[in-house]
Amino acid sequence: MQRLVGPALALLDALCVALALLGAWAFWTWRSPNLGLLVQVAYSDLWLPNRFITAGGLLLIGWLVSLRQAGLHDPARLENSVAIAGGVTRSAVLVGLGILLENFLLGERVYPKGLVVPFICGSWLLLLAVRLLVFRLLLRLERPPTALNAVIVGVEEDGVKMAERLERDARHVVRLVGHLRGGEETAPLVPEARILGGVDALGSLVNEHRLGMVILATRSLPRSEALSLAVLADRMGLRVLQAPYSWGVVSPRLGMARLGGLDLIDLVGIEYPTLAEQGKRTFDLLVVLVGGLLLSPFFALIALAIKLQDGGPVLYVSPRTGRGGRVFGFYKFRSMVVNADALRAALADQNEADGRLFKIRQDPRITRFGQFIRRTSIDELPQLLNVLRGEMNLVGPRPLPSGDLAGIEGDAEMRYWFDLRHKVNPGITGLWQVSGRSETGFAEMVRHDIHYIQNWSPWLDLQILAKTLPAVLRGRGAM
């Protein structure tokens, strides 16, 4: 069944392109009613070779080839809505460039502009909508047809964590059959019913469970077992994936490096490409300048309300750690009493968050008006000044108080995570905030922030911004 998903997606794409061409033809003839006086063009003519319009079959082939090159006919590449949107958009650009090149090479405009523009736009919109719909439907299925049967090699902590992540993030791609015990693993945390045997049992399990994938999630696999697993996977056509390890927390992106005739894994540094970062900064400045002007009367009212409440300062400035570990003044509308920082130590035993976060759901330091601006996230709006100063982005990992970072030098895992986190500017909103905000724990914040940094794209930023307002309106996770 899984092998039929790719062809089914291609067939669905072909139907979308044909419908988009029909819509473009209807729009074209509607906008050009006198066209029939010169040459009668029916929809069927678009699919037949003629000297005026190149056959629509070439358009269809161009779309299918570009979508296939973008990996959108591979069920395993249906990772998330951002990746799907990016792939469809790249395909639209390639098809558009192909049409321009053909018009240039043939010396005459074989595709009228009034037909091409609505066709490209309509195809992009229809393909994107249908693909996202299919993706959402697959996520709702208990046994998606796109999923490959897989086993995890590893029954200790790493194996358990991998199983949890597969269920949460890749259920539409992988159907977990069970676990295999690595030769040197002695303390299984996986239930015995889920352990299918050792690595030497893999050959019989492939046929019994129709396995298509093996995921290595153990650091206790002897070299002899790893070699026999590799030989078996090659012979039986299994896909083998290995979890990257860096101090047990996260890893930078993995690439391949070739030194002479030797292929090695390259731990690619995490950073935004220069051009993309400039585009991100330009977008942020436009939003801040326009939004700041529109909201300035509202800012004045909030400031007046805070001042009238107790006569204290309007803004609360907190030292936060930003890019490269530099400390900057982080602005918020003051929502607590004036001496809130001094009272924090006395409330340490009431902390409801884990790790290095400090959160109390009924924090006695919050003022009555402060409860309102915190629940609606209005207190965060002064951070537009931080964006204007270049200390923050609209979207990025949340900057933590500098005091919370004290003592991380002695913790290798914590130091490694913060080194990765500090490679980019922090943000007003981020993946963590729209995924539950303070309802999620410290470990989840780590996972969301590193996922964002590793997979950043303009599409991901737009998706997070689109989810921010609904999350704020629901007061989701706010304290």
C-alpha positions in Angstrom: 0.0 0.0 0.0 2.8 2.4 0.9 4.3 2.1 -2.6 1.0 3.3 -4.1 1.0 6.6 -2.2 3.6 8.2 -4.5 1.8 7.5 -7.8 -1.5 8.5 -6.1 0.0 11.8 -5.1 1.2 12.3 -8.7 -2.2 11.5 -10.1 -3.8 14.0 -7.6 -1.2 16.6 -8.7 -2.1 16.0 -12.4 -5.8 16.6 -11.6 -5.0 19.8 -9.8 -3.0 21.1 -12.7 -5.7 20.3 -15.2 -8.3 22.1 -13.0 -6.0 25.1 -12.7 -5.6 25.2 -16.4 -9.4 25.1 -16.9 -9.8 28.0 -14.4 -7.0 30.0 -16.1 -8.6 29.4 -19.6 -12.0 30.5 -18.3 -10.5 33.7 -16.7 -8.5 34.4 -19.9 -11.5 34.1 -22.3 -13.6 36.1 -19.8 -11.0 38.9 -19.8 -10.6 38.8 -23.6 -14.2 38.5 -25.0 -13.0 39.6 -28.5 -10.6 36.8 -28.7 -13.2 34.6 -30.4 -13.3 37.1 -33.3 -9.6 36.4 -34.1 -9.1 32.8 -33.1 -11.5 30.4 -31.5 -9.7 28.7 -28.5 -11.5 26.0 -26.6 -10.2 24.4 -23.4 -9.5 21.2 -25.4 -7.2 23.2 -27.7 -4.9 23.8 -24.8 -4.0 20.1 -24.7 -3.4 19.8 -28.5 -0.2 20.8 -30.4 -0.8 24.0 -32.4 1.2 27.0 -33.5 -0.4 29.5 -31.1 -0.3 27.7 -27.8 2.1 24.9 -26.7 0.3 21.8 -25.6 -0.9 21.8 -21.9 0.7 18.4 -21.6 4.1 20.0 -21.4 2.8 22.2 -18.6 1.6 19.1 -16.8 4.9 17.2 -17.3 6.8 20.3 -16.1 4.7 20.5 -12.9 5.0 16.7 -12.2 8.8 16.7 -12.7 9.4 19.8 -10.6 7.2 18.4 -7.8 9.0 15.1 -7.9 12.4 16.9 -7.8 11.2 18.7 -4.7 10.5 15.3 -3.1 6.7 15.8 -2.9 6.0 12.4 -4.4 7.9 10.7 -1.6 5.7 9.9 1.4 8.7 10.1 3.7 9.2 13.7 2.7 5.8 14.9 3.8 7.4 16.2 7.0 5.3 19.3 7.9 3.2 22.0 6.3 6.2 24.4 6.0 8.2 21.9 4.0 5.2 21.2 1.8 4.6 24.9 1.2 8.3 25.4 0.3 8.3 22.5 -2.1 5.2 23.6 -4.0 6.5 27.2 -4.2 9.9 26.1 -5.6 8.1 24.0 -8.2 5.9 27.0 -9.2 9.0 29.1 -9.7 10.7 26.4 -11.8 7.6 26.0 -14.0 7.3 29.8 -14.4 11.0 30.0 -15.4 10.6 27.1 -17.8 7.7 29.0 -19.6 9.8 32.2 -19.8 12.7 30.2 -21.2 10.6 28.5 -23.8 9.1 31.8 -25.0 12.6 33.2 -25.3 14.0 30.3 -27.2 11.1 29.9 -29.6 11.1 33.6 -30.4 7.4 34.1 -30.1 5.1 34.1 -27.1 3.5 30.6 -27.2 2.0 31.1 -23.8 -0.1 34.3 -23.6 0.5 36.3 -20.4 -3.2 36.5 -19.7 -3.2 32.7 -19.5 0.1 32.0 -17.9 -0.2 34.2 -14.8 -3.5 32.9 -13.6 -2.4 29.3 -14.4 0.8 29.5 -12.3 -1.0 31.2 -9.5 -4.0 28.9 -9.6 -1.9 25.8 -9.8 0.2 26.9 -6.9 -2.8 27.6 -4.7 -4.7 24.5 -5.7 -1.7 22.1 -5.3 -0.8 23.7 -1.9 -4.3 23.5 -0.6 -4.8 19.9 -1.7 -1.4 18.8 -0.4 -1.9 20.4 3.0 -5.4 18.8 3.2 -3.9 15.3 2.4 -1.1 15.9 5.0 -3.7 16.8 7.7 -5.8 13.8 6.8 -2.8 11.5 7.1 -2.0 12.8 10.6 -5.5 11.9 11.7 -5.3 8.3 10.5 -4.4 5.7 13.0 -2.5 3.7 10.4 -1.5 6.1 7.6 -0.8 4.4 4.2 2.4 6.5 4.0 4.0 4.9 7.0 6.9 2.4 6.8 7.1 -0.4 9.3 10.2 0.2 11.4 12.1 -1.2 14.4 14.3 0.8 16.8 17.6 -0.7 17.8 17.8 0.4 21.4 15.9 -0.5 24.6 17.4 1.9 27.0 16.8 5.6 27.5 17.8 6.7 24.0 15.4 4.0 22.5 12.5 5.2 24.6 13.1 8.8 23.7 13.3 8.0 20.0 10.0 6.0 20.2 8.3 9.0 21.8 9.6 11.4 19.2 8.5 9.1 16.3 5.0 8.9 17.8 4.8 12.7 18.2 6.5 14.0 15.1 6.6 11.2 12.4 3.6 9.0 12.9 2.6 9.5 9.3 6.0 8.4 8.1 6.9 5.6 10.4 4.9 2.8 12.1 6.9 1.4 15.0 6.7 -2.3 15.2 9.0 -2.8 18.3 12.5 -2.6 19.6 15.7 -4.7 19.2 18.2 -5.0 22.0 21.7 -3.8 21.3 24.4 -6.4 22.3 25.8 -4.4 25.2 22.5 -3.0 26.6 21.8 -4.3 30.1 19.0 -2.1 31.6 16.0 -2.1 29.3 13.4 0.6 29.9 11.2 -0.6 27.1 8.3 -3.0 28.1 9.3 -6.6 27.5 6.3 -7.0 25.2 7.8 -4.4 22.8 11.3 -6.1 22.6 11.4 -8.4 19.6 14.8 -9.8 20.3 18.4 -8.9 19.4 19.9 -7.5 16.2 20.5 -11.1 15.0 16.7 -11.6 14.8 16.3 -8.8 12.3 16.4 -11.1 9.2 13.3 -13.1 10.2 11.5 -9.9 11.5 11.8 -8.2 8.1 9.6 -10.8 6.5 7.3 -11.3 9.5 6.5 -7.6 9.9 7.4 -6.4 6.3 9.9 -4.0 7.7 11.2 -1.1 5.6 13.3 0.9 8.1 15.7 0.4 11.0 16.5 3.2 13.4 19.6 3.0 15.5 19.0 4.7 18.8 21.7 3.2 21.0 25.4 3.8 21.7 25.9 0.2 22.9 26.0 -1.6 19.6 29.1 -3.7 19.1 31.0 -3.2 15.8 30.3 -6.8 14.8 26.6 -6.4 15.2 26.7 -3.0 13.4 28.5 -4.7 10.5 26.1 -7.6 10.2 23.1 -5.1 10.4 24.6 -3.1 7.5 25.1 -6.2 5.3 21.6 -7.4 6.0 20.0 -4.0 5.3 21.9 -3.7 2.0 20.8 -7.2 1.0 17.1 -6.8 2.0 16.7 -3.2 0.9 16.2 -1.7 4.4 16.6 2.0 5.1 18.9 2.5 8.1 18.8 5.8 10.0 20.9 6.7 13.0 20.1 9.2 15.7 22.8 11.9 16.0 24.4 12.3 19.4 26.0 15.4 20.9 26.3 15.2 24.6 22.9 13.6 24.7 20.9 16.7 24.0 20.8 17.9 20.5 23.0 18.0 17.4 23.7 20.6 14.7 22.5 19.8 11.2 24.3 16.9 9.6 25.9 17.1 6.2 28.4 15.1 4.2 32.0 16.1 3.7 34.4 14.5 1.2 38.1 14.5 1.9 39.9 13.0 -1.0 38.2 9.6 -1.5 36.8 9.6 2.1 33.2 10.4 3.0 32.7 11.8 6.5 29.7 13.2 8.4 30.0 17.0 8.7 28.4 18.7 11.7 27.2 21.8 9.9 27.1 24.9 11.9 23.7 26.4 12.7 23.2 29.9 11.4 20.9 31.7 9.0 22.3 32.3 5.5 23.4 35.9 5.1 21.0 36.8 2.4 18.1 35.2 4.2 19.0 36.9 7.4 19.0 40.3 5.7 15.5 39.5 4.3 14.4 38.5 7.8 15.7 41.8 9.2 14.0 43.8 6.4 10.7 42.1 7.1 11.0 42.7 10.8 11.8 46.4 10.4 8.8 46.9 8.0 6.4 45.2 10.5 7.8 47.1 13.5 7.8 50.5 11.8 4.2 50.2 10.4 2.9 48.4 13.5 4.5 50.8 15.9 3.0 53.8 14.3 -0.5 52.2 14.3 -0.2 51.1 17.9 1.4 54.2 19.3 -2.0 55.6 20.7 -2.6 52.2 22.3 0.9 52.2 23.9 0.2 55.6 25.4 -3.0 54.4 27.1 -1.3 51.3 28.5 1.5 53.4 29.8 -0.9 55.8 31.5 -2.8 53.0 33.1 0.4 51.5 34.6 1.6 54.9 35.9 -1.8 55.7 37.5 -1.8 52.2 39.2 1.0 52.8 41.6 3.2 55.6 40.3 6.0 53.2 39.4 8.0 53.0 36.1 6.0 52.1 33.0 8.6 49.7 31.5 10.3 46.8 33.2 13.9 46.3 31.8 15.3 42.9 32.4 18.9 41.7 31.5 18.5 39.0 28.9 21.1 37.0 27.0 21.0 37.4 23.2 23.0 36.4 20.2 26.6 35.5 20.9 25.9 35.6 24.6 25.6 39.4 24.7 23.4 40.8 27.4 20.8 43.4 26.4 18.0 45.3 28.1 14.7 43.4 27.5 11.7 45.7 27.5 8.2 44.8 28.9 5.3 46.8 30.2 5.6 46.4 34.0 3.0 43.9 35.2 4.4 43.3 38.7 5.0 45.4 41.8 8.1 47.6 41.7 10.3 45.4 43.9 9.3 42.1 42.2 12.9 40.9 41.6 13.8 41.3 45.2 10.8 39.1 46.2 11.7 36.3 43.8 14.1 34.5 46.2 11.4 34.2 48.8 9.1 32.5 46.3 11.6 30.0 45.0 9.9 27.0 46.7 6.6 27.8 44.9 8.2 27.6 41.4 5.9 25.4 39.2 8.2 25.2 36.2 11.0 22.7 35.6 14.6 23.2 34.7 15.8 26.8 34.7 12.3 28.4 34.2 10.6 30.3 37.0 6.8 30.4 36.8 4.1 30.7 39.4 0.5 30.5 38.2 -0.8 32.7 41.0 2.2 34.9 41.4 1.5 37.3 44.2 3.8 40.0 42.7 1.5 40.5 39.7 -0.7 43.6 39.9 -4.4 43.6 39.0 -3.8 45.4 35.7 -0.7 43.3 35.2 -2.8 40.2 35.2 -4.7 41.6 32.2 -1.7 42.6 30.1 0.1 39.3 30.8 -2.9 37.2 30.0 -3.3 39.1 26.6 0.5 39.3 26.1 0.2 43.1 25.8 3.2 43.4 28.2 5.4 42.0 25.4 4.7 44.8 22.9 7.6 47.1 24.0 9.9 44.4 22.7 9.3 46.0 19.3 11.9 48.4 20.5 14.4 45.5 20.9 13.6 44.5 17.3 14.2 48.0 16.1 17.6 48.1 17.9 18.6 44.8 16.3 18.7 42.9 19.6 15.8 40.7 18.7 13.7 39.3 15.8 10.0 39.0 15.6 10.4 35.2 15.6 13.1 33.3 17.3 14.0 31.5 20.5 12.8 33.2 23.6 15.5 35.1 25.5 16.0 33.9 29.0 16.9 36.1 32.0 20.7 36.3 32.4 20.4 35.2 36.0 19.0 31.9 34.9 22.1 31.1 33.0 24.4 31.3 36.0 26.4 28.1 36.5 25.9 26.5 33.1 29.7 26.5 32.5 29.9 23.3 34.6 27.2 21.5 32.8 28.4 20.3 29.3 24.9 19.5 28.0 23.4 22.9 29.1 26.4 24.8 27.8 26.2 23.1 24.4 22.5 23.8 24.1 22.9 27.5 24.9 25.9 27.8 22.5 23.5 26.6 19.7 20.7 28.8 20.9 22.9 31.9 20.9 23.9 31.6 17.3 20.7 33.5 16.3 18.8 36.5 17.6 16.1 35.8 20.1 12.5 36.5 19.2 9.3 38.1 20.6 7.4 34.9 19.6 8.6 31.5 18.6 7.8 27.8 18.1 7.7 27.2 21.9 5.1 30.0 22.4 2.7 28.8 19.8 3.1 25.2 20.9 1.8 25.8 24.4 4.0 28.6 25.8 4.6 28.1 29.6 2.3 25.0 29.7 5.3 23.1 28.2 8.3 22.3 30.3 11.9 23.1 30.0 12.8 20.0 28.0 10.1 20.9 25.5 11.3 24.4 25.2 14.8 23.0 24.3 13.3 20.8 21.7 11.2 23.5 20.1 13.9 26.1 20.0 16.6 23.8 18.5 14.0 22.5 16.0 13.3 26.1 14.9 17.0 26.9 14.5 17.8 23.8 12.6 14.8 24.1 10.2 14.4 27.9 9.9 12.8 29.2 6.7 10.7 32.3 5.9 7.7 29.8 5.6 8.3 28.7 9.2 8.4 32.3 10.4 5.1 33.1 8.7 3.5 30.0 10.1 4.6 30.9 13.6 3.4 34.5 13.2 0.0 33.2 11.9 -0.4 31.0 15.0 0.7 33.6 17.5 -2.5 35.7 17.5 -4.8 32.8 18.0 -2.6 31.5 20.9 -2.6 35.0 22.5 -6.4 35.3 22.1 -6.9 32.0 23.8 -4.5 33.0 26.6 -2.8 29.6 25.9 -0.1 28.9 28.5 0.0 32.4 29.8 0.7 32.9 33.5 
